[in-house]
Amino acid sequence: MTVDTTTTGAATAIDRDRIKELTQRELQKLAERTPKSKERYERAVKVMPGGVPSSFQENDPWPIYVSHGEGSRVWDVDGNEYADFHNGFGVMCIGHANPKVGAAVKARVDEGTHFAAPTDGSIVVAEELSKRFRLPQWRFTNSGTESTMDAVHLSRGATGRDMILKIEGSYHGHHDAVMVSVYPDLEALGERDDPRSVVYGEGYPRALTELTRAVPFNDADALESVLGKLEGKVAGLIMEPAMMNINIIPPVDGYLERVRELCTEHGVKLIFDEVKTGATIGYGGATQRFGVQPDLVTLAKAVCGGYPGGAIGMTDEIAELISSGRVHQYGTFNGNPLVMAAAQATLTEVLVAGAYERLEATNEKLKAACAELIERYRLPAYTEGMGAKGCVIFAPEPLREYRDYLTKVDGELATLGWLFHMNHGIFMTPGVEEEWTLSIAHSDDDLDRYLNAFETFASEVTGG
Ligand SMILES: Cc1ncc(COP(=O)(O)O)c(C=O)c1O
């Protein structure tokens, strides 16, 4: 069966039977290349659900167990070497085993790694983040989930309201307030300005999840209408300024500015979840890049250079809720000296302003070369990205929001693309919805390897 997936008719028709055959072939190849991962999986599954520490690490035919990494490369337990475009789900912009971050952490190890009392590192990191994100006050956490959880509490404390708005199809961690409308079915979404609360998985009480509603991205009119309907009830709007969990969807011109105005008009705290964008798409993250100032910023992932930490930035008014003891922001390991040493070295020695120029230039080069291959092979796809983040989106036209992602993205092609990458020495994020993350260690050699894999894929898929 041949189905033309394009709306314009300009792209090559995709032969579905061929995609299925190729997917089977590449899956078999991946299995043959990774017998030791299979062994690890069979052992691990007896002691960890799915054989992995986090469900995001699950994979077909089994997870690829990694032994080590250096710079832009990682090796799996079978000894296969990969150029790493996965980068630990967008964390390792500093490159693996970065010597500067390593030295800072090693020095800290000899001085003691945990006191649950503040150390100098936390002051330096908070000062650095204030400068970058233009928010005066910071607290630390241990993950993105904790950062967004605390930000939600703070927005409620600041407003005395309970409801939270989020964006359809966005992921902000796995606590009760945000496990709503993460990847809902199209039918569950309802009208654009009638925000539903579609729970993602079990274990989240309806009494809590009902307090969170979702609106479409890039639609300020829908937001305006919803804020009118829920007048006086909404504490905060949590959103990624550029969506990064359904491939990458940038904000359209004027959208974030209008969101800011609407939140101010309706007394709603605006939370930018910059867990993915924060330390990857510019010196001051999306906040600086798009020039719109939120009330709260949540960070994690790349900001601590491969160590488990996060941060929340806030206005003085919101910080007062914590200092006065009205909102409780706690954590035994918050501001852990080892994590702070890593974050300090990451921010002040590695991911300095110039590093972002370099990441941007490398990303543009890769995107342009992918776009050229897309055109040459007339694939129904396009490229998107900014800073260290980018992707090929298998859709015939640009996505504006989650409803587009559901209806326009060709999941079979995306999955096959992942298999080709893995079998051609490119370590990539599994799943249809992810993107690549570059590090400062990525060279032309890494890009060439990526492009070779992508061209092999393009040529086999199109029979070209
Ligand atoms: C935008 C966003 N927010 C929050 C989180 C949760 O972060 P963590 O996995 O560190 O809890 C993620 C994780 O992928 C994320 O992408």
The ligand as a Tripos MOL2 file, in Angstrom:
@<TRIPOS>MOLECULE
LIG
   16    16     1     0     0
SMALL
NO_CHARGES

@<TRIPOS>ATOM
      1 C1         10.0760   20.5640   30.3560 C.3       1 LIG1
      2 C2         10.3620   19.5850   31.4480 C.ar      1 LIG1
      3 N1         10.0300   19.8950   32.7180 N.ar      1 LIG1
      4 C3         10.2790   19.0550   33.7310 C.ar      1 LIG1
      5 C4         10.8590   17.8280   33.5130 C.ar      1 LIG1
      6 C5         11.1280   16.8950   34.6520 C.3       1 LIG1
      7 O1         12.4930   16.8710   34.9290 O.3       1 LIG1
      8 P1         13.1340   15.6450   35.7140 P.3       1 LIG1
      9 O2         13.1280   14.4810   34.7980 O.co2     1 LIG1
     10 O3         14.5010   16.1250   36.0800 O.co2     1 LIG1
     11 O4         12.2800   15.4150   36.9190 O.co2     1 LIG1
     12 C6         11.2200   17.4550   32.2060 C.ar      1 LIG1
     13 C7         11.8600   16.1530   31.9310 C.2       1 LIG1
     14 O5         12.0540   15.7320   30.8360 O.2       1 LIG1
     15 C8         10.9470   18.3570   31.1550 C.ar      1 LIG1
     16 O6         11.2440   18.0380   29.8780 O.3       1 LIG1
@<TRIPOS>BOND
     1     1     2 1
     2     2     3 ar
     3     2    15 ar
     4     3     4 ar
     5     4     5 ar
     6     5     6 1
     7     5    12 ar
     8     6     7 1
     9     7     8 1
    10     8     9 2
    11     8    10 1
    12     8    11 1
    13    12    13 1
    14    12    15 ar
    15    13    14 2
    16    15    16 1
@<TRIPOS>SUBSTRUCTURE
     1 LIG1         1 GROUP 0 **** ****
